[in-house]
Amino acid sequence: MRTLLLGLTLLCLAAPVAAGEPDWGAAGKEAVERLIDYLQVNTSNPPGNELLAARFFQQWFEAEGIAVEVLEFEPGRANLVARLPGSGAERPLLLMNHSDVVTADPARWRAGPFSGDLLDGYVYGRGALDMKGEGLVQAMVFVLLKRAGVPLKRNVYFIATADEEVAFRGAFRLMKDKAELLRRAEFILTEGGNNLIEDGQLRFVGVDNAEKAPFWLRLRARGVPGHGSRPLADAATHRLVRALARVAEWRTPINVLPGVAKFFRDLAAQEPAGRAEKFRHLREAVQDPAFLASLTGDPAYNYLLRNTISITVLEGGPQTNVIPGEAIAHLDVRLLPGQKHEEFLAELRNILADDTIEIELLQDSFRPATSSPTDTAVIRAIEAVAAERYPGTIVTTLMLSGYTECGILRDLGPRCYGFSPFLLDRRETANEHGDNERVSGENVQRGLRFYYDVVERLVRE
């Protein structure tokens, strides 16, 4: 491992270090080593135990002379807030990440999910991509600003939240404990974004400025139970399956939002001439059935254009020879910004074509999708740094198919963006929440400098 880390250090040292800049070789090596340590902190949620992660950062930051608050709101569950003071000439920037991770089955991993093992140039561990890797890069940027004594025109905060992967309890508690800070903040940088590598080339740097809203539903069919040897045409299972078949075939309406249209325009130059013209004029082009089919057949594009539905849970009887009196299905519905959930429910009811099927909301309440502007200092800073680091690369805005803390924090006023320091191909991205989640040491080192340069542009006096 030491030999590989030395090699990565030399890779970073090959680039000249400007006066007053961090020693990128040493900083990159330290980032990889600290990520290895951080991935060994087991914050699987449930149960979370994010207090362990808070203590990890607290010990590091206090050794650097940085003010830290650990806000434990339940036994073992905690947010962490650290601050670098600025002149106050501009409003605060929040570097935000979540310290919990999804669970993992060690038997399915090449290296233990909490080993932090470095194998073939990759650091393995649950959260390497979602989102301990990015959180560690944010922390390293935060520390480097302090070490370098960068004069700051705004306060810079590092915030690690608990319970993002389950119920957002950490973010909701932060909205109580630090409501005034969130109202004052101008920008939040957090998870999301996609810097896509295809055929060995960086296709684009993508910044999430919007996300879809989850609208999870339970469908319940009831009927007369019976013996499996005597089929009932109107059995609950039969009626539910027939209704689900109609849902699976439902092609929800196409809706081209301004940010999505911009995304396709930005990518047009990378497409063949005929397709490029359609990318530039997407609203008109989706009227072409063949072109529309080519977009909606690609999962990376389909979700951008419509409300989506995935049938994710099916429940019936516990015995093969028993016709159950009840059958259940769960739908993972994601609604575009601006969509009204009441209207979607009315459309769904028509598609089900069975008034006896009950529809229940799985969430406590529905929160509409949110978005942030596409022309701000954050976007301009990323564009400027990308032009320096990756000349000719497109910087574009994206809409996240999932849901992050931005979806609730924007309500208090800050402009929130998902921005990743890592350059990943589709295979690497697929490891997020999957077996053998990992990030390359090269990505950590390169991403550290990319992220630092963006943040420095936003905060330097």
N, C-alpha and C positions, 0 to 999 in steps of 0.2 A: 504494500500500500504506500509506503514512504517513497519508493522509487517512482510510482505513478504520480504521486502528488508533486514530487520534484520535477517530473516532466511537464506537468501542467503549469507549474510555477515558471519554468523556463519559457513555455509558450507565451505566457503573459508578459514576461520580461523582454521578449523579442520586440515589442512595441516601445517606442521611446516614451519616457515619462516626462510630462511637461512640468515646469517649475510650479511648486505649490500643490501638485496633484498627489493623491495617495500613491504609495508603492504598490502597483497593481499586482505584481507577482506575489508579494507577501499577503496582500489583502485577499487575493483569490484563493491562495492556499488556506488561509485562515477560514474563509467562508466555507470551503469544502469540509474542513475538519469540524467546524462548529455544526454544520448540517448533519454530519455523521452522529454527533452527540445528540442533537435535537431529535433526530429520527428514533433514537433509542428511548425517548420519553413516551411511554404508552398512554396516549390520550384517546383510545378507542371510545366512540360514543354510540351506544351506551357503554359504560356509565359516564365517560368523559374524563374526569380527574384532571381538568385543565389547570388546576392550581399547580400541578407539577410543571407545566409549561411556563406558567407565570413566574414561578421561582427560578426557572432556568434563565429567563430574560432578566429578572430582577438582579440576580447575582452578577451577571455579565455587565449590565448597565451601571449598577452602583459602583463596580470596580472602575468604570470609565468616568465616574463623577457625574452621572446623569440622574436627574430626579425621576423617581418611579413611584407609582401607586399600584398596589395589588388590591383589587376590589372583589373580595370573596362574597358571593351572594347566596350560595348554598354550600353545605359541607363538600369540599373538594372541587367546587365549581367557581371559577374566578375569571374576571377580565383583568387585563394589565394596561395601564396608561403611563407613558413616559413622554417627557417634553424637553425639547431644545428651545430655549427662549430666543426670540428675534426682536427686531426693532418695533414691530407692530405696524409698519408702513403698509403692509397688505395682510389680508385675513389668513388664518391658519391653513396649513396643509396637513391632512391626516393620512399616514401610511397605515392601512388597516389590513389585518389578516385574522383568520380564525385558527385557534390552536387545537381544536378537536379534529379527529379523523374518523372515517368509517371503519367498521370492523374488518378483520381479515382472518382467513383460515390458513394457519402456518403450513399445513400439509400441502398446500397448493403453490407454495412459494419456493423459488430456487434458493433464496436466502431468507432468513426469518424476517417477518414484516416489521419487527422492531429491533433488527440487528444493526442497521446502518452500514451493512457490509459494502465494501467497494470492490466490485467485480467487473473486469473488462472495461474499466473506465466509467462505470455507472455506480451511483450510490443508490442502494436498494432500501426501501422502507415505505410503510404506509404513510402517505402524506407527502412523499417526495415531490409530487405535482400538485396535490390538492390538500392543504396548501402550505405545508411546512417549508417546502423549498423556496417559494416566493416570500413567505414570512421571514425566513432566515436572510434572504437577500435584502429585504426591507430593513431588517435590524442591522445588517452590516453597513448599508448605506447611511443609516441613522448614526451609527458609531463613527463612521469615517468623516461625516460632517463635523462631529464634535472634535475628533482628533485633529482635523485640519484647521479648526478654528474658523470655518467659513462664516463670514458675516451674513446674518440672515435677515431678510426683510419681513419675514413672517415667522410666527411660531411653527415649529414642526413637531408633530406628535407621532409616536409609534403606539398603535393600539392592537392588542391581541384579544380577541373575543372568544367566549366559550359557546358551545352548543349550536354552531351554525349548521351542522350536518343533520340535526334533528328538529329543533323547535325554535331556534333563534332566541333562546332565553338570554344569552349573553348580550345580544344586540338590543333586545327590549329593555334589559336592565341598564345598559349603557345610556339609552334614551332617557332614563330616569336620573341616573347618577351624574351624567355629563350632558344634560340637555342643552345648557347654555353654550358649551363648547361646540356641540354639533350645530347649533344655530349660527354661531360665529364663523364656523369653518367655511372656506370658499370651495375647497376641493377635497375629495377622498380618492385615494388610489387603492384598489383592492384586487381581488382575484378576477379572472376573466381575460378576455382578449385572446388572440390567437395569431402567432407569428408562424405562418405555415411554410414548411419546407416541402417542395415537390421536385423530384428529379434532381436533388442535390442543390436546388436554388431556392432562395427566399422569395416566395411568391408575393407576400404582403405582410405588413405589420398591421394587425387588427386591434382596435381599441373598442371595447364594449361600452356603448353609451346608452344602451337600452336593454331590457330583458322582458321575456314573456311572463305572464302571471300564471302560477299553478292554480287549477280549479279542479281538485280531485273529487271524484264522485263515486258513490256506491249505488249499483243497481240491484234491486231485490225483487225476485219473482216468487210468488207464493202459489201453492196448489195443493191438491189432494195427494197424500203419500200413498204408496202401495207396494206390492211385491214386484220385483224386477222382472219376474217371468211373465207378467201381464202388462204390457206397455200401455201407457196412458198418453194419448195424443196431446192432451192439454197439460201435461206434467210441467211443474215449475222449471225443471231443467230444459225441457224442449222449448218452452216459450222464451226462456232467456237466451238460449243458443240462437233461435231464429232472429231475435231482436239484435243480438250481438253481430250476427252476420251482416245485418243492414248497417250497423255502425261501422264495421270494418270496411265496408264498400263505400261509405260516405266520403265524398270529396268536398270538403268544406270550401267556402268561397275564397277566391284569391283576393288579397288586399295588399297593394304595394305601398308601403309607408315611405316617407321621404328619406329616412336614413338608409333603408334597404335599397331604394333607387340609387342613392349615392354610392353604396357599396358596389352595385353592379356596374355603374358608370366607371368607378375607379378601376375595376378589373377588366374593363373592355379592351384595353390596349394589349392584354395578354391572350386574347382570343382570336381565332381566325376571323377574317374580314366580315363575313356574313353574320356570324354569331356576335361579333363585337358591336355591330350596328344595333342588334337587338338588345344587347346589354346596355347600350347608351340610351335606349328608348324603351325601357322595360314595361312601362304601363301599356304602351301600344303593343309591344311584342308578345305579351302573355295572351293576347287574343288569338295567336297562332297556336292551334292545338298541338302540333308536333313540337314546337319550341317549348311550350308549357310542359309537355310530358317529359322533355329532356331535363327540365329544371326540377319538377316535382318528383321525378324518379331518383334524384340525388338527395339523400338525407341531409347533406350539408347545406342545401339550398331550400328544400321543401319547407322546413319549419319557419323560414324567414317570410314566407308568402301567405301563410294561412294559420288559422287555429288548428292545432293538432290534437289527435286522440290516440292513445295507446291503451289497449286492453291488457292489464297487467296482473290481475288476480281473478281466479275462478274458484268458486267453492260450491260443492254440492253435498251429497250424502257421504257418510263415513263407510258405508258397506256397498259392495257391488250389487247385491241382490235386493237392495232397498231403493225404491223411488222416493227421493226426499221431498218433504213438504215445502222446502225453501231452497232457492239457488241464488247465488250472489256473484257479482262481478265488480271489479274496481276499474275505473277509467282514469288514466293520467291525462288530463286535459290541460293544454297550455294555450292561453289566450293572448293575442296580440295587444300591444298598447292601444287604448281607445275603445276596446271591445267591452260591451256590457254583458255581464254574466247572465242576467235575466233573459236577454235576447238569445244567447247561446242555448240556455235551457229549453226555451220554447222550440228552437230548431231541433234540438236533440229529441224532444218529446215526439215531434213529427216523424223523425227518422225511426225511432223505436216502433212506432205504429202499434203500440200495445199500452193502453191507458192503465192496465192493472200493474204494470211494473213500477215500483217505487224508486224514486231518485233521491238520494241523501247526500248532503255535503259532508265530506270527510274532514274538512278543516273547521276550525272554530269560526272563521269568518273569511270572506274573500277580500283580498287586497289587489286593486287594479295594478296593471303593469305601469312602470314609470320609465322616464328617460331623461337624459341630460343633453344640453346643446352640443352641436358638432363643431362649433367654432369657438374655442376657448384657449386660454394660455396652456392648458394641459395638452390639447391636441397639437398646438403649434410647437410646443417643446418637444414632443415625440417626433413630429415631422422633422424638426431641425436636427435632432440627434440621429435619427434614422438616415437622413441625407448624408451625415458625416460618416457614420459607421457602415452603412449599407447603401452606397450611392445607387440611385435609380430605383430603389425599392418604393413601392406604393405604401402609403399610410392611409388606412381607411377605417370607417366606423362599422361596428358589428352590432347585431342584436343577439344576446345570449339566449340559448334555448332553455337553459335552466333558470335558477332564481338565486340571487345572492342577497347579502345584507343591504346592498344598494337599494333594493326594492322597498325597504322600510325606512332607511335612513334619509333618502331624498325628501321624505315628507317634512323633515325639519329644515330643509333649505340648501344643504351642500350639494354641489355638482359632483356626481360620483361616477368613476370610470373604472372599468376592468382593464388592467394593463399587465401583461406578463413579461418578465425579463427573458424568457426562454424561447429559443427557436426550435420548433418541434415538427416532425413529420406526422402523418396520420397514424402510423404504427405506434409511435411514442405517445401520442395523445390518448390513444385507446387504452393505455395502462392506467389512466386515472380511474380510481375506484376499482381497478381490476387486480388480478394476480400479478406479482412481480413489478409493482409500481416502482419506477426508478427515474432518475435524471442523471445525465452525464456530468462528470466533473467539469468538462469543458464548457457545458452550458451554464453551470453555476458561475464560473469565472468570467466568461464573456457577458453573461446576463448581469452580473454585478456592475460592470463598468457601464453598460447600456442604461441600467436603472439609475445609477448614480448621476450620470450626465443629465438625464431628464429631470431628476429631482433638483439637482444643483441649479439648473436653469430656472426652475420655478421658485427657488428660495433665496438665491444669492442676492445680497444688497446691491 
